[in-house]
Each structure stands twice: as structure tokens, then as C-alpha cells.
Amino acid sequence: MTGKYTAGPWESGPHWEINSEGRLIALVMPTEVDVIQAKYNLKLMRAAPELLEALKAVVAIADRDTDVFNAAKAAIAKATGVDAMIKARG
């Protein structure tokens, strides 16, 4: 992965944390959601690097001008901060 985000793989620890290469990169605080939902949120966040790379690979080999692929490209831009840079440039 490139950019300013932490490269995967990400792993969840025993105390609601997400780690990469033994370093803490995020905490999940299950205060306003139930514990089961918080655990699923943690699993989704842990999978984020692999999901992003898989989506980028699919778009790279099968890009089409369809709503589905446009949504995929928008999600990639959002995850990598590209959309924020474009908006900042005006």
C-alpha cells in the first residue's frame, strides 16, 4: 500500500485495539454500540487494507464506465484521500 495510511496486515488485539507490525494504530471504543456490533466493526476495520487492495485490483483489470465501477473508484479515492486533495485544489 502507498500513501499516509498504515500498511496491512492489521490485527486486532485483546483490548479493542488494531495493530500493525506490533504497533497500536487504532482503538475501538464500544460505548454507544453494543459489544457484538463493536466486535464486527473491529473485524471490518482490520480487513480494510486487504479490501482496499482487492478493490483496486478489480478496478485495474476490469474497469468499466458503470455505476458500480464509479462507486468503486469513489470508494478508493475516499480511502486514499484522493477526493480530499481534489476538493482542496478547487
C-alpha positions as CSV (number, residue, x, y, z in Angstrom):
1,M,0.0,0.0,0.0
2,T,1.1,3.5,-0.6
3,G,0.1,6.8,1.0
4,K,-0.1,8.0,4.5
5,Y,-2.1,5.2,6.0
6,T,-0.5,2.3,7.8
7,A,0.2,-0.7,5.7
8,G,-1.5,-4.0,6.4
9,P,-2.0,-6.5,7.6
10,W,-3.8,-5.2,10.5
11,E,-4.6,-7.4,13.5
12,S,-7.0,-6.9,16.4
13,G,-5.7,-7.4,19.9
14,P,-7.4,-8.5,23.1
15,H,-8.3,-4.9,24.2
16,W,-10.2,-3.5,21.3
17,E,-7.1,-2.3,19.5
18,I,-5.9,-2.6,15.9
19,N,-2.2,-3.2,15.5
20,S,0.2,-3.3,12.6
21,E,3.7,-4.7,13.0
22,G,3.2,-4.7,16.8
23,R,2.3,-1.1,16.9
24,L,-1.1,0.3,18.0
25,I,-2.8,2.2,15.2
26,A,-6.4,2.4,16.4
27,L,-8.8,1.8,19.3
28,V,-12.4,0.8,19.1
29,M,-14.4,2.2,21.9
30,P,-17.7,0.3,22.3
31,T,-19.5,2.9,24.3
32,E,-22.5,3.8,22.1
33,V,-23.0,0.4,20.3
34,D,-23.4,-3.0,21.8
35,V,-20.4,-5.2,22.2
36,I,-21.3,-7.6,19.5
37,Q,-21.6,-4.7,16.9
38,A,-18.3,-3.2,18.1
39,K,-16.6,-6.6,17.5
40,Y,-17.9,-6.7,14.0
41,N,-16.8,-3.1,13.5
42,L,-13.3,-4.1,14.6
43,K,-13.2,-7.0,12.2
44,L,-14.3,-4.7,9.3
45,M,-11.6,-2.2,10.2
46,R,-9.0,-4.9,10.5
47,A,-9.8,-6.1,6.9
48,A,-9.6,-2.5,5.4
49,P,-6.1,-2.8,3.9
50,E,-6.9,-6.1,2.1
51,L,-10.3,-4.8,1.0
52,L,-8.8,-1.7,-0.5
53,E,-6.1,-3.6,-2.3
54,A,-8.6,-6.1,-3.7
55,L,-10.9,-3.3,-4.9
56,K,-8.0,-1.5,-6.6
57,A,-7.0,-4.8,-8.3
58,V,-10.5,-5.4,-9.6
59,V,-10.8,-1.9,-11.0
60,A,-7.4,-2.1,-12.6
61,I,-8.2,-5.3,-14.5
62,A,-11.9,-4.7,-15.3
63,D,-12.6,-1.0,-15.2
64,R,-15.9,-0.1,-16.9
65,D,-17.9,3.1,-17.0
66,T,-20.8,1.8,-14.9
67,D,-22.4,2.9,-11.7
68,V,-20.8,0.0,-9.8
69,F,-17.2,0.8,-11.0
70,N,-17.7,4.5,-10.5
71,A,-18.8,3.7,-6.9
72,A,-15.7,1.5,-6.5
73,K,-13.4,4.3,-7.8
74,A,-15.1,6.8,-5.5
75,A,-14.5,4.4,-2.5
76,I,-10.9,4.1,-3.4
77,A,-10.5,7.8,-3.7
78,K,-12.2,8.3,-0.3
79,A,-10.0,5.7,1.4
80,T,-6.8,7.0,-0.1
81,G,-7.6,10.7,0.5
82,V,-7.5,11.5,-3.2
83,D,-11.0,13.0,-3.1
84,A,-10.0,15.4,-0.4
85,M,-6.9,16.5,-2.4
86,I,-9.1,17.2,-5.4
87,K,-11.6,19.2,-3.4
88,A,-8.8,21.2,-1.8
89,R,-7.4,22.1,-5.2
90,G,-10.8,23.6,-6.1
